[in-house]
Amino acid sequence: MRSTLLLLAARRISCAAIIALPIAACEQSGEPAAPTSSASLRSPAFTVSSGSTSTVLGRATFAEKFNIERKADKWKTHVDSDPLDIAVQQIVFAPGAQSGWHSHPGPVFIMVVQGTMTFYEGDDKHCTPVVRTAGQGYLDEGKHAHIARNESGVEARNIVAYFAPPGAALRIDQPAPGNCPF
């Protein structure tokens, strides 16, 4: 029993030493162990979404390269891709909700299925709103920061299809680019 108590005491000391070691190392190196100024306590540089809920409906990897071209009458499409993931998500925006500034690793096809959404691009120095209503789509190339906002007084609902490298994060939070007043 006494040997068990000594062993437990030794483990507690070891754990305490492991926890204290980085703090002591910082103090010995002249680096503080914790932030000491308000500058080091700033909020993150990226913006966060508010008032929206997201549900991933499905995600699948298309493991082979492909090159597809279709033509019919006056319509055509062409898709040439390395292996990719396609993910589909439903995003519901309450009145006044917004996505936060973000980008994507690939193109995103946004279908507004209910309400009205307003999109702003981070590289547009005039902060021009692009408004889409139910039944309309918005293509986000994913190249730079952008934000989606529900500036209406009613709920808006989007179905979103992401094209991304296999296993990649679908969203990359970004700082506000400073071109819009929000």
C-alpha positions, 0 to 999 in steps of 0.5 A: 500500500505504501509503495502504491502511494509513493508511486502515485506521489511520484507520478503527480510530481512528474506530471507537475514537472512536465506542466511546469517545464515549459513555463520555466523554460520560457522564464529562463529564456526571457520569454513570458509564459503568458501574454503580458500586453493587450496587443497579444490578447487581440481577437482573431484576424478572421471573421466568424459567421453569425445567425446561420446553421449548416448541414452537410448533406453528402461528400464523396471523392471522385478518385479518377481524373476526368474530362467531360464535354457535352453539347446540346443545341445552344448549350454546352458544358466542359469539366476537366478535373484532377481527382476531387471531392464534391460536397453538398451542404444546406445553409439556413440564414436567419434575417440579418445573418452572415457567413463571415469573410472566407474563401474556398479551395475550389469553386462553389455553386450556390443555389438560393432556394428560399429568400434573398441572399446578398454576396460581396467580393473582397477584391471589389473596391466598391463593395458592390452587392450581388443579390440573388433570390430563390431560384437563382444561383451564384458561382463563387470561384473561391479565389479570394475572400467573400461574404454572404449576407441575408439582408432581408427580413425573412429566412433564406436557405441555400443549397451549396455544392463545393468542388475541392481537392480530396480531403480539403477543408471546404471553407477557409476563414479570412480577415475582412479585406476592408473594402466593405463597411461591415 
